[in-house]
Amino acid sequence: QVQLVESGGGLVQPGGSLRLSCAASGSIASTLAMGWYRQAPGKQRELVAHRTRSGTTTYADSVKGRFTISGDNAKSTVYLQMNSLKPEDTAVYYCNADVVPESRLSMNTYWGQGTQVTVSS
C-alpha cells in the first residue's frame, strides 16, 4: 500500500555533491519520520540521517557538516543534500519512513529499493 521511491543517486567525484530524494506514496494518513540509511558491500546498514515530523534531525558522525536532511511533511518527501563527498560514502542509500497508513491500525516502517551512490575518481 505504501511505497518509497528514491532518486538522485549516481557517480560523482570526490568533493562533489549529490541530492537524493525520496517520496512516500500510497494510503498514508501521516508520516511520522523519514530518514536515510546506507549499506556498503561487506558492511552493515547504518543510519545516515533521520528527520522526525517535527523537524528534529539526527546525523551520523561521519556525515555531520557535509550532509543535510530536509523534508516536506505534506508531500511525505525527504531529501538528502550530500556535499564534500568522499569515497567512503559509496554505498546503496535506502530511504526509510515510519508511516501511519490510512487504515490507522498501526504504524509501519517502510523501506525503499535503494539508490546507488558511488564516489570515485
C-alpha positions, 0 to 999 in steps of 0.5 A: 500500500505504501511505497518509497521511491528514491532518486538522485543517486549516481557517480560523482567525484570526490568533493562533489555533491549529490541530492537524493530524494525520496517520496512516500506514496500510497494510503498514508494518513501521516508520516511520522519520520523519514530518514536515510540509511546506507549499506556498503558491500561487506558492511552493515546498514547504518543510519545516515540521517533521520528527520522526525515530523517535527523537524528534529534531525539526527546525523551520523558522525561521519556525515555531520557538516557535509550532509543535510536532511530536509523534508516536506511533511505534506508531500511525505518527501525527504531529501538528502543534500550530500556535499564534500563527498568522499569515497567512503560514502559509496554505498546503496542509500535506502530511504526509510519512513515510519508511516501511519497508513490510512487504515490507522491500525498501526504504524509501519516502517517502510523501506525503499529499493535503494539508490546507488551512490558511488564516489570515485575518481 
